[in-house]
Amino acid sequence: MENWKDFVESLSQIECVAAFRVEAFDDWGDDIPITVLFSYFGRGIARRFCSLSEGERDYVFEKIEAGVTSENTELAAYVATGLLEAMYSEAIKNKDLWEKMENFLQIQSKAYLKSWLEWGG
């Protein structure tokens, strides 16, 4: 079972995604709340989505889905409330961008965002 640190390491295999982690720690230091760290990933993925290759996009969104569906409830919560919510909030500023990104979301990631938005997210 993957924990949040393993998730961050595997997601950081994508060069620009690794830069989001560096930025987060530069801004917050070692005491960064984990949800905030994940929000840096979410916003960064939205900002850099168009520069990611198709393979990188597939990898990132597969990792997101694996995180949301993880049996590790802590990881699932960080991915949902940190990464996905921040990614959506950043991407929706440009409807065309969000529509492109939404095509890469998998079943549970889409379901989470749909529920979150219905709830008032």
Secondary structure, DSSP 4 states (H G I P E B T S, - for coil): ---HHHHHHHHTTSHHHHHHHHHHHHHH-TT--HHHHHHHHHHHHHHHGGGS-HHHHHHHHHHHHHHHT-S-HHHHHIIIIIIIHHHHHHHTTSHHHHHHHHTT--HHHHHHHHHHHHHT-
